[in-house]
């Protein structure tokens, strides 16, 4: 049963991501889901440059995450509902996730920011800014793959909200 059939507001969604998607088939999937989301949301993608720290050990990776965080925090508009993807975040079913999107669209002002980190994850300063920390489970995914999974779940959420048959 759909959560809401009577309200068709277009929500503004911004995806802030660290680094570009380089893998061709994942770029294609992202493009497809962004196209599918068009009727439901105005989507902006903000890409923050990934910082390198891999060759220099843990301390260099922490410095890289801090630099990425500075740019991410600059890109977050005021009065937005911020959802950061984090391996220690909360897990939801697809209908529960749809309810979060619907509630924000209908009652909270309609601007949702999703933040996906780079290969080192997100700095604690970004996680502290989040209204919700979201986990896609106990598996570890690459930062490129999680973007496609996120876009698919956002699309699925809108199909649940509007009662559109998708894949169950």
C-alpha positions as CSV (number, residue, x, y, z in Angstrom):
1,X,0.0,0.0,0.0
2,X,1.5,3.4,-1.0
3,X,2.4,5.8,1.8
4,X,1.0,8.9,0.0
5,X,-0.8,9.1,-3.3
6,X,-2.2,12.6,-3.0
7,X,0.9,14.8,-2.7
8,X,3.2,15.2,-5.7
9,X,5.7,17.7,-4.5
10,X,9.1,17.6,-6.1
11,X,11.8,17.4,-3.5
12,X,15.3,18.8,-3.9
13,X,18.0,16.2,-3.4
14,X,21.7,16.9,-3.5
15,X,24.2,14.1,-3.6
16,X,27.6,15.2,-2.3
17,X,30.2,12.6,-3.2
18,X,33.9,12.4,-2.9
19,X,35.6,11.7,-6.2
20,X,34.2,11.0,-9.6
21,X,32.8,7.7,-10.7
22,X,35.4,6.2,-13.1
23,X,33.9,2.8,-13.8
24,X,31.9,3.0,-17.0
25,X,29.1,0.6,-16.1
26,X,28.6,2.3,-12.8
27,X,28.4,5.7,-14.5
28,X,25.8,4.3,-16.8
29,X,23.8,3.0,-13.8
30,X,24.0,6.3,-12.0
31,X,22.8,8.1,-15.2
32,X,19.9,5.7,-15.5
33,X,18.7,6.2,-11.9
34,X,19.2,10.0,-12.1
35,X,16.9,9.9,-15.2
36,X,14.3,7.8,-13.4
37,X,14.3,10.1,-10.4
38,X,13.6,13.2,-12.6
39,X,9.8,13.1,-12.2
40,X,10.1,12.8,-8.4
41,X,13.0,15.1,-7.4
42,X,15.3,17.8,-8.6
43,X,18.7,16.2,-8.2
44,X,22.1,17.9,-8.0
45,X,25.3,16.0,-7.8
46,X,28.3,17.8,-6.1
47,X,31.6,16.1,-6.5
48,X,34.4,17.0,-4.0
49,X,37.9,16.2,-5.1
50,X,39.3,13.0,-3.5
51,X,42.5,13.6,-1.5
52,X,45.3,11.1,-1.6
53,X,46.7,9.5,1.5
54,X,46.9,5.9,0.7
55,X,50.7,5.6,0.3
56,X,51.6,7.3,3.5
57,X,49.7,5.3,6.1
58,X,46.9,6.0,8.6
59,X,47.9,9.5,9.6
60,X,47.9,10.7,5.9
61,X,44.5,9.1,5.3
62,X,43.1,11.0,8.3
63,X,44.5,14.2,6.9
64,X,43.0,13.4,3.5
65,X,39.6,12.8,5.2
66,X,39.8,16.1,7.0
67,X,40.5,18.0,3.7
68,X,37.6,16.2,2.0
69,X,35.4,17.1,5.0
70,X,36.2,20.8,4.7
71,X,34.9,20.8,1.1
72,X,31.9,18.6,1.9
73,X,30.8,20.9,4.8
74,X,31.1,24.0,2.5
75,X,28.7,22.3,0.0
76,X,25.9,21.6,2.5
77,X,23.1,24.1,2.1
78,X,21.5,25.5,5.3
79,X,18.1,24.1,6.3
80,X,18.7,20.7,4.7
81,X,18.0,17.3,6.1
82,X,21.5,15.6,5.9
83,X,21.9,11.9,5.5
84,X,25.5,10.6,5.6
85,X,26.3,7.1,4.5
86,X,28.3,5.4,7.2
87,X,29.0,1.8,8.0
88,X,28.0,2.3,11.6
89,X,24.7,4.1,10.7
90,X,21.1,2.9,11.1
91,X,19.7,0.2,8.7
92,X,16.2,0.5,7.3
93,X,13.9,-1.6,5.2
94,X,13.0,0.0,1.8
95,X,9.5,1.0,3.1
96,X,11.0,2.6,6.2
97,X,13.5,4.5,4.1
98,X,10.6,5.7,1.8
99,X,8.9,7.0,4.9
100,X,11.9,9.1,5.8
101,X,11.9,10.6,2.3
102,X,8.2,11.1,2.3
103,X,8.2,12.8,5.7
104,X,11.0,15.2,4.6
105,X,9.3,15.9,1.3
106,X,5.9,16.6,2.9
107,X,6.7,18.2,6.2
108,X,10.3,19.1,6.7
109,X,11.0,21.5,3.9
110,X,11.8,19.1,1.1
111,X,15.6,19.5,0.8
112,X,17.6,16.3,1.4
113,X,21.4,16.0,1.2
114,X,23.0,12.6,0.8
115,X,26.7,12.4,1.5
116,X,28.9,9.5,0.3
117,X,32.5,9.5,1.3
118,X,35.5,8.4,-0.7
119,X,37.7,5.4,-0.2
120,X,38.6,6.4,3.3
121,X,35.0,7.1,4.5
122,X,33.7,10.3,6.1
123,X,35.5,12.4,8.7
124,X,33.8,12.7,12.1
125,X,33.0,16.4,11.4
126,X,30.8,15.4,8.5
127,X,29.1,12.6,10.5
128,X,28.4,15.1,13.3
129,X,26.6,17.4,10.8
130,X,24.3,14.6,9.7
131,X,20.7,14.4,10.9
132,X,20.8,10.7,10.0
133,X,23.6,8.2,9.5
134,X,22.6,5.5,7.1
135,X,24.1,2.1,6.6
136,X,23.5,-0.3,3.8
137,X,24.4,-3.3,6.0
138,X,27.4,-4.9,7.4
139,X,29.1,-5.5,4.0
140,X,31.7,-3.1,2.8
141,X,31.1,-1.5,-0.6
142,X,33.3,0.7,-2.7
143,X,32.4,4.4,-2.8
144,X,31.5,4.0,-6.5
145,X,29.1,1.1,-6.0
146,X,27.4,2.6,-3.0
147,X,26.4,5.6,-5.1
148,X,24.5,3.4,-7.5
149,X,22.9,1.5,-4.6
150,X,21.9,4.8,-3.0
151,X,20.3,6.1,-6.2
152,X,18.4,2.8,-6.7
153,X,17.1,3.0,-3.1
154,X,16.0,6.6,-3.5
155,X,14.2,5.7,-6.7
156,X,12.6,2.7,-5.0
157,X,11.5,5.0,-2.2
158,X,9.7,7.2,-4.6
159,X,8.0,4.3,-6.3
160,X,6.8,3.1,-2.8
161,X,5.6,6.6,-1.9
162,X,3.6,7.0,-5.2
163,X,2.4,3.4,-5.4
164,X,4.2,2.7,-8.6
165,X,4.9,-1.0,-9.3
166,X,8.6,-1.5,-9.4
167,X,10.5,-4.6,-8.1
168,X,9.4,-6.2,-4.8
